[in-house]
Amino acid sequence: MTEGPVLYAEAGSSRWPLLWGPAFAALGAGLEAMTGPVHTVQWLVVGIGLFGVFALWVNVRRKVYRVQLTPLVLRQGREELAVKEIARVTDVGASPGARVLGGGWSVPRKTFEVPVRLDDDSTVLAWARDDDALKAALARLIEEE
């Protein structure tokens, strides 16, 4: 079953942090070259090791902090919410203790909450860096149904 086009998406993390390890190793080797012999093998090990650490970090962030909206599903991190379960996204207040989508205790850092009323009259908190764009995309989708 196809889910249709992606109406809104946030990747969770870009891939540019993967360059931090090799850049640090190249800078270290460059500085070492100005003062004497360069330990090439050690700098390669450092660059590859840091690349691996940051690759793991980026991979986890891309899974845990992604946001994706299709006509059928709203994905928040590893959690999926069927769009047909969403009743309203406009004029919904965030009640204290509302469940955060994606499984966290609170919305992720540098994101804004988007209160969503479900068809069972409960409220959950969706989140996005651009909360207005997510709310607008959800509102357009709900109005179409």
NORGI-V661975 format. One record per backbone hydrogen bond with DSSP energy under -1.0 kcal/mol. NH is the residue of the N-H (numbers start at 0). CO is the residue of the C=O. Records with the same first field share a line. If there is no record, write none. Layout:
NH: CO + CO
//
This chain:
6: 68
7: 68
9: 66
17: 14
18: 15
19: 16
22: 18
23: 19
24: 20
25: 21
26: 22
27: 23
28: 24
29: 25
30: 26
31: 27
32: 28
33: 29
35: 31
39: 37
42: 38
43: 39
44: 40
45: 41
46: 42
47: 43
48: 44
49: 45
50: 46
51: 47
52: 48
53: 49
54: 50
55: 51
56: 52
57: 53
58: 54
59: 55
60: 56
61: 57
62: 58
63: 59
64: 60
66: 9
67: 74
68: 7
69: 72
73: 80
74: 67
75: 78
76: 65
78: 75
80: 73
82: 71
84: 81
85: 82
86: 116
87: 116
97: 94
100: 124
102: 99
110: 107
111: 127
113: 125
115: 123
116: 87
117: 121
118: 84
120: 117
123: 115
124: 98
125: 113
127: 111
133: 129
134: 130
135: 131
136: 132
137: 133
138: 134
139: 135
140: 136
141: 137
142: 138
143: 139
//
